[in-house]
Amino acid sequence: TLDEKVLPIVIGRILRDPPGLDLDTELEFKKYSADGPIVGKIRPAMFSFFGLSNNNDPVEVAIFFSDLDLDCDKKKLVEERTRAQFDSYPSAVVVHGFADPCLEEWFFRDGAAIRHVYNLSTIQGIPYSDVSNPKTRLKRIHDNSEVELTLSQAYVALASSIDLQQLIRADRNFERFYKSLRETFGCST
């Protein structure tokens, strides 16, 4: 999915954000795609990351990320289901991240990234403000732009250019994710 392209870029940027980690090598991600509701995938994902079958390829930190889709209870449920797995995997280190309603909202919280990638005017508002779903709105902007990028390339460009500090100020869920990642990896916040 497009989120799976964006998250490693954003996570790498968060960890390198000054004063961050001095990473000489690329971060490695072992993905376990939910392909639907995340809640039912937490147990098999924890087994995949930390179970006996994974002794030769250990995961240091599991990152469970989900769009909240305006569901107030989803965040709590994901965190509870993850905590329920700690008896089976006591050494597991887990970070949670949530976007509300979806990850694409981050791009709109930092409108400069969208303006930059799609060559939009800084004087006028970002188009299609009448479209409430950020995913749909971004797709409409993309489909009606003259930028010669695939949607996937545009997502990568957006993830690479969003202003992390602006996003921290504009989005509490992003701020929590940012701080949690940096604390887990020993970066100052």
C-alpha positions in Angstrom: 0.0 0.0 0.0 1.0 3.6 -0.2 1.2 3.9 3.6 3.9 1.2 3.5 6.0 3.3 1.2 5.5 6.5 3.3 6.1 5.1 6.8 9.7 3.9 6.4 10.6 7.4 5.0 8.8 9.2 7.8 10.3 6.9 10.5 13.8 7.4 9.1 13.4 11.1 9.1 12.0 11.2 12.6 15.0 9.1 13.9 17.5 11.3 12.1 15.9 14.6 13.0 18.5 16.6 14.8 19.6 15.8 17.4 18.8 12.3 16.2 20.6 9.1 15.4 23.6 9.2 13.2 22.6 6.2 11.0 25.3 5.1 8.6 23.1 2.4 7.2 19.5 2.3 6.1 16.9 1.1 8.6 15.5 -2.3 7.8 11.8 -3.0 8.0 10.1 -6.3 8.3 6.5 -5.6 7.2 3.4 -7.4 8.3 0.6 -5.8 6.4 -2.8 -5.8 8.0 -4.6 -5.7 4.7 -7.7 -4.7 6.6 -8.4 -4.1 10.3 -5.2 -4.1 12.3 -6.8 -5.4 15.5 -7.1 -9.0 14.3 -3.5 -9.0 13.0 -1.7 -7.9 16.2 -1.3 -11.4 17.6 0.1 -13.0 14.4 2.3 -9.9 13.8 3.8 -10.2 17.3 4.5 -13.9 16.7 6.1 -13.0 13.3 8.3 -10.3 15.0 9.2 -11.9 18.3 8.1 -15.6 18.2 10.4 -18.6 18.2 10.4 -18.8 14.4 12.1 -15.4 14.3 15.2 -16.2 16.3 17.5 -15.9 13.3 16.0 -12.6 12.2 15.1 -10.7 15.3 13.1 -7.5 15.3 14.3 -4.9 17.7 11.2 -2.8 17.7 7.7 -3.5 16.4 5.8 -0.5 15.1 2.1 -0.8 14.9 0.6 2.0 12.8 -3.0 2.5 11.9 -5.3 5.0 10.4 -8.0 5.7 13.0 -10.6 6.5 10.4 -12.4 8.8 12.9 -13.0 5.7 15.2 -12.4 7.0 18.7 -12.1 3.5 20.2 -9.6 2.1 17.7 -6.5 3.5 19.3 -7.4 2.2 22.7 -8.3 -1.2 21.3 -5.0 -1.5 19.3 -3.0 -0.6 22.4 -4.9 -3.0 24.6 -4.5 -5.9 22.2 -0.8 -5.2 21.9 -0.4 -5.1 25.7 -2.2 -8.4 26.0 0.7 -10.0 24.0 3.4 -8.9 26.4 2.9 -12.0 28.6 3.9 -14.1 25.5 6.7 -11.7 24.5 8.0 -10.0 27.6 11.1 -8.6 25.9 9.0 -7.1 23.0 9.5 -3.4 22.4 6.5 -1.8 20.7 5.7 1.7 19.4 2.2 2.7 18.4 1.4 5.3 15.7 -1.9 6.6 14.7 -3.2 9.0 12.0 -6.7 10.5 12.2 -8.5 10.0 10.0 -5.6 8.7 7.8 -1.9 9.2 7.1 -2.7 11.5 4.2 -4.0 14.0 6.7 -0.4 14.6 7.7 0.3 16.0 4.2 -2.5 18.5 4.6 -1.4 19.5 8.1 1.8 20.7 6.4 0.3 22.3 3.3 3.8 23.4 2.2 4.7 19.8 1.2 1.6 19.5 -1.0 2.2 22.9 -2.6 5.8 21.9 -3.3 5.2 18.5 -4.8 2.2 19.6 -6.9 3.5 23.1 -7.8 0.5 24.8 -6.2 0.2 28.5 -5.5 1.1 29.6 -2.0 -1.5 32.4 -2.3 -4.5 30.3 -2.9 -5.8 27.5 -0.6 -5.1 23.9 -1.4 -7.7 22.7 -3.9 -10.7 20.5 -3.2 -11.2 21.7 0.3 -14.8 20.5 -0.1 -13.6 16.9 -0.1 -13.6 15.8 3.5 -11.6 12.5 3.1 -7.8 13.4 2.9 -7.1 10.3 0.8 -9.7 11.1 -1.7 -8.7 14.8 -1.7 -5.1 14.0 -2.4 -6.0 11.6 -5.2 -8.1 14.3 -6.8 -5.3 16.8 -6.5 -2.9 14.3 -8.1 -5.3 13.3 -10.9 -5.8 16.9 -11.8 -2.2 18.1 -11.6 0.3 18.5 -14.3 3.0 16.9 -12.3 4.6 13.9 -14.0 4.8 11.6 -11.0 2.9 8.4 -10.3 0.8 8.6 -7.2 3.3 6.3 -5.5 6.2 8.7 -6.4 4.1 11.7 -5.2 3.6 10.0 -1.8 7.3 9.4 -1.5 8.0 13.0 -2.4 5.5 14.2 0.1 6.9 12.0 2.9 10.4 13.3 2.1 9.4 16.9 2.2 6.9 17.3 5.1 8.1 19.6 7.8 8.3 17.4 10.9 8.3 20.2 13.3 5.3 21.8 11.7 3.5 18.4 11.9 4.4 18.1 15.6 2.7 21.4 16.3 -0.3 20.6 14.1 -1.1 17.0 14.9 -1.2 15.5 18.4 -1.2 11.9 17.2 1.9 12.6 15.1 3.6 14.4 18.0 3.0 11.2 20.2 4.4 9.0 17.5 7.4 11.2 17.0 8.2 11.3 20.7 7.6 7.6 21.2 9.9 6.6 18.4 12.7 9.0 19.5 12.4 7.8 23.1 12.4 4.2 22.1 15.5 4.6 20.0 17.3 6.8 22.6 17.1 10.1 20.7 16.4 13.3 22.6 13.1 14.9 21.9 
